[in-house]
Amino acid sequence: NFSETAFWQPHLLTGADGSVTFEFKVPDSVTSWNVWVHAITRDLRSGYASREAKTVKELMVRPYLPRFLREGDQADIKVVVNNASDKELSGALHFDIIDTATDQSILSQFGVSKTDVAGKSFTVPASGGTNLTFLIKTPSKVGQIAFKVTATSGDFSDGELRPIPILPGRMHLMQSRFVTLRAPGRRVMRFED
């Protein structure tokens, strides 16, 4: 839910002491929100208040992935772990590569050992970020794969599952020539190789 209006309630009634309490679920956007409250009494007196509220995700994980891989490619996959809280966070990051057809882990086919990437520890300073890098070598297998990255720190967690294709690694050679036909007739072009 990424709607631009988080909450709209035009008819809130106050309690006996004149206060109003309300709850609502904000959209999934990590952003700041303008909160406006307007009040009108029965004798038509009015008032208003405005504040800014922020929705943050204390722990966020963002893998930086290419749009596609080719057979035989070697790549450093960078994963950024962000901390939006006001204290240092330590935790574990899990990195996996999934065959989308079978939903099975294929890390070993990419030259990555499960022990090297399972529960890799990280420490992120308050309001900061840290990078973790994973070296992979793409196997000779065309198809769809997905990178799965999850991070946990205490009660906080975040993850991302992102599919990308593996394209053929063979090189396609092509020749082109320019031909102009000025009059009716026929031209023959030969590409010997």
Disulfide bonds with the S-S distance in Angstrom:
none
